[in-house]
Amino acid sequence: MLVLGIETSCDETGVAVYHSEKGLLSHVLYSQVDMHNDYGGVVPELASRDHIRKLVPLIRQGMNDAKVSAQAVDGVAYTAGPGLMGALLVGAATARSLAWSWQVPAIAVHHMEGHLLAPMLEAEPPQFPFVALLISGGHTLLIQVDGIGRYRLLGESLDDAAGEAFDKTAKLLGLSYPGGAKLSKLAEQGAPRFKFPRPMTDRPGLDFSFSGLKTHALTIFNATAKTLQDKADIALAFEDAIAETLMIKCSRALTQTGFKRLVVAGGVSANSKIRAYLLKMAQAEAVRLYFPRLEFCTDNGAMIAFAGCQRLLAGQKQNLEIFARPRWPLEDLI
C-alpha cells in the first residue's frame, strides 16, 4: 500500500510518501520558525496562511522525489489533531480533496500517535509491548503500548508540558524563539550552582507537573545578578530537573508494567541531556531504549504517512467529512 502523509498541526509543513513494503520513499519538510521568530512564538493565523502557500508545492516535490504518480497512491493520511485549528484545516481539506479526486480512502491521524510510532521507521523498530514517553511542546505522556491502536494512558502533565516549560523558562531568561533549544545550548555553559526540585517524584504515581519549575527559575533569576553566567547556571539546573524527573517517572512506569522496552519520541526527545539521563537509567535497569532519528523527533509527514498506512491496512477509513480536532485526547483512540 502506498500512502501520502500530510502534517500541518502547527508551524511545520510536512509531506511524505510511505510504502508498506518498500518503506519511506520520500520526506520533505518546511519550517516556519524564522517567520514566527519575529513575534516570539507561533502566530496561528500566519501559520495557517503559510501552510496554504507551501503545502501543494511540497506535495508535488514529495511525489516527484518518490517517483510516484497520483494513480499509484492508495490512500491519504493527514494530521487531524491536536493542534492549531486553522493549520489543521489546511491539511485536512487538502488531504480530503485529494483523496476524493483520486478516489482513494483518507484517514485522520492523531498527531501524538504519529510521534509514538515514529521509531517504527527505523531499521530496528521496537517490538510490542513497550512503554512510550511522548514529550513535546504541548504534551508529556506516559503510555503503555500493546500494539497499534492498543494504548493505555499511564501518566500525563497536569499543567505545563515539558516542552512548554522549556520555552517559557527560556523566555524568562531573555532567549529568543524557539526557546527550548536555546536554553539547552545555554545550559552547556552552566555550572552546578543551583538545585531545582524534581516535581511529583516524592509521591507515588506517573503524572507530571512542570509549572512549579518555572516559578522556581523566576525566584532564582530575580535573586541573582542576571549575568550571562547566572542565566547559564539557571538553565543547567532547570534542564537537569526536567531530565531527572522524566527518568524517574519512566523507571516507575517500566517497573509498573514489567516491560523492558522504552520508546521516547516527540520534539523534546531530541534534547541531549534528556537522552543521556534515560540512557543511564536504561543501562542500569537492562532496558532497551528507542528514539526516532533527530529529523523525525520534530513534526513531520513521515510519521503521519506510517501511522495512516497501518490504520488503512487494518481496514479503517473515514467518510467524506473534513475532520479536525484542535483538542483530541489520545485516550479517544483506545
N, C-alpha and C positions, 0 to 999 in steps of 0.2 A: 504493500500500500504506500502511495506517495502523498504526502501531506504538506501543504503550505501553512506555515505558522506565522502569526502576526501578534506583536506585542506593542501596546500603546498605553500602558496603565499610568504612566507618569511623565518623565522627561527623557525617555529613550524610545526611539522608534526602531523596533527590531523585526527582521523578516528572516525566515529560514525555510529550507526545503529538506524534509526528512523522509527517508525510505525505510520501511520496516525491515528490509533485508540488507540493503546496502549501507544503511546508516545515514549520517548527516551529509547532505550533498552540498549545501551552501548555507552561509550565515553572514548577514550584513547588519550593521548597527549604526545608528546616528544618534549622537548625544546632544542634548540641548544645554549642557552645563554652562557653556560660555555665554549663552543668551541670558540665562537666569542669574548668572553671577552678578550682573549689574543691579539686581534687585535684592540680593541677599537670600534668595530662596526661590522655589518654584512658583511661578505665576500661572494659575490654572488656564486662564484664557489664552495666554501666549503659548502655553504648551499645546493646547488643542489646535490652534492655528498652525503651529509648526508641524504637528503630525499630519495635518491636511496637505501641507506643501511637500512633505518628504515621503509619505507612505507609498504612493503609487510608483514613483521612481525607484524606490528601494525594492518593491515587489518585482519590477521589471529586472533590476540588477540581480536580485536573488535567483530568479528563474533562469536568467541568462548564465549566471555563474554555475548553476546546477545542470545547465544544458537540458532543460525540460520545457515542454510546451504546455499550454493550458489544457490540451486534450489528455495529457498524461496525469494530471492531478486527480487524485481520488477523494480528496477531502480538504476542507479549510478549517484550521483551528485558530482561535483568537482569544486573547485575554478579555474576559468579561467582567473581571473584578477580583479583588477590591482595587480601588484606585481613584483617580480623578474622573468624575462623571463625563465631562466633555472629552477628555482624552480617550476614555474607554469607548465612547460612542463613535469616534472616528474609526477605530479599529473594528468595532462590531459591525458598523454599517458597511464598511468596505468589504470585510470578510463575508458577510451575509449576501451582499450583492454579487460578489464573485462566485460564491457557491451556487447562487440561483442561476446566474448566467451560464455557468459551466455545467449545471445540472448534476452537482455532486453534493454530498451532505456537508453541513457545517457543524462545528462543535464548540461550545463555550467552555473555556478552560479557566479554572481558578488559578490566579496568579501564584499563590503560595504552593499549590500542588506542583506548578511548573518548577519552582525553586526546589521543592522536595525531591523531585525526580531528576533534576539536572545532573547529579552524579551518575545516572544511568547512561549518560552519553559517553562516559569514559571507557577506556579499553578494558578495565577490570571493574565493572559495576558491582555495587553491593548486592548481596543476596538477601531476600526476605527471610525472617523478620529483622527489623532494626529499630533503633531509636533515632529520631531526627531532631536536630536543633535547627530551627529556622530563625535567623537573625537578620532583620532588615530595618529600614527607616521607620516602618510602621508596625512591625510585628516582632515579638520574641515568643517563640512557641516551642514546646517540647511535645513530640508526638510519637506514639507507638505505631509503627507501620508494619502491618502483617501482610500487605500486598497492595497493589494499585487499587485505590478506592476503599481500602480497608484500614481506616485510621482511627486512633483513639487519642484524644487530647489529654495530655498528662499535666501540662502546666502552661501558663501564659503570663504576659506582662499585665499587671493590674493598673498601671498608669503609663509612663513613657516606655516605649520600646528601647532596646539598646542603641539602635542607630539614631533615634530621635534624641536620646540623652547625649550621645556624642556630638550631634550637630548643635544642640542648644548650649552645651558647655563650651564648644568651640567658639560660638558667637559671643559668649560671655568673656572669653579670652581675647576677643578682638580679631578672630580669624575669619577670613572670607569664605563664602560658599564655594563648593561644598565643604563644610567644616570638619566632618569626621576624619577624612583622610589627612587633612592639615593638622588636626590635633595629634594624630598618631605620629606624624613626621616631627612635630614639635617635641613630643614625649621622648624621642630618641636622644634629645639633648638634656633631658631631665636627670636630676639626682634624687635618690630615695629619701626625700626630706619629710614628706607628709604621709600619713596613713589614713586612708579613707575606709569607711565601713564596708562590709560585704553584706548588702541588704538581704534580709529574709533568709539568711543561712543559719541563723541561730534558732530556728524553729523548723518543725517538720513541714514537708510539702514541696511542690515543684513550681510554684508560681514565682514571678519576678516583680520587682519594684525598683525602678531606677531614678525616679523623680527626686528622691532624697539626696542622691549623689550630686545633682545639680546645685541644690541648696548648700550642701557641704562645700562644694567648689566655690560658690559665691562667698560664703563666710570666710574661707581662707584667702580668697582673692582680695576681699576688702581689708583684710588684716595685714597684707604684705605690702612691700614697696612697689609692686607691679612692674618689676623689671622683666626683661625677656627670660631671664633665668627663673624668676618666680613663676612665670607662666608655664615654662617647660616643666618645672617640678610639679606643679598642679596637674598638668596634662599627664605626666607619668603616673602619678598616684591615682588619678581618675581611671586611666586605661587599665592599670593593674587591678583595680577594684572590679571593673566590668568583667575582665577576663577571668579572674579567680572565681567570681560569683557564677559565671556561666559554667566553669569547670566543675564546681561543687555540685551544681544542680544536675549537670549531665551525669556525674558519677552516681548521684542518688537515683536518677531515672534508670540507669543501667542496672543498678542493684535491685530496684523495684521490679523490673521486667525480667531480669535474669539474662538479658541479651548481651552479646559480646561484639556487636557492631553498632557504630555510631556514625550517622551522616550529618554533616554540618553544611548548611547552604544558606543563600541569601546574600545581599550586598555586604553585610558586615563580616561575613565569613572570610572575606579577603584580608581582614586585619591580621597582621603577622603576630602580634602579641597574643591574640586570642588563639590562633593556631598553635603557638608554642605551649601555652598552658594546657590546651586539650591534648596535644601530643604527649606531654609529660604524664598526664593522667592516663592516657591510653596505654602507654608503655608500662606504667606501674600496675595497671589492672588487666593487662593482656587483652585489650580491646582493639578491634580492627577499626581504624578511623578513615572516613572517606570525605573528601572535599571535591567539588567541581573545580575544573581549571579556572583560573582567575577571570577569564573573559566571560565565563558562564556564572560567576557569582553575582554580577550586576544583572539588571533586567535584560532579557534577550529573547529573540524569536525562536532559538533552537529548543529551549526548554518547553516552550508552548507547542511547537510542532511535535516534539516527542510525546508530551502528555496527551495531546489531542489524538495522535496516532494510536496510542494504547486504548483510548476510550472508543475510538471508531472501530478498531479491531474487535473490541468487545461487543460491538453492535449498537453502541449508543449514537444518537444523533438528535437534533432538535428540529422544531418546526420552523416556519418562516419568520418568526419574530426576531427583532433585533434586541438581543438580551444583554443588559449591562447592569451591574450592581456595584455601586461605589463601596458599600459595606456588604461583605459576604463572608460570614464565619466559616472557617474550614470544616467545622463540625457538621455543616449542612451537607457535606459530601459523604458523611459516614452513613 
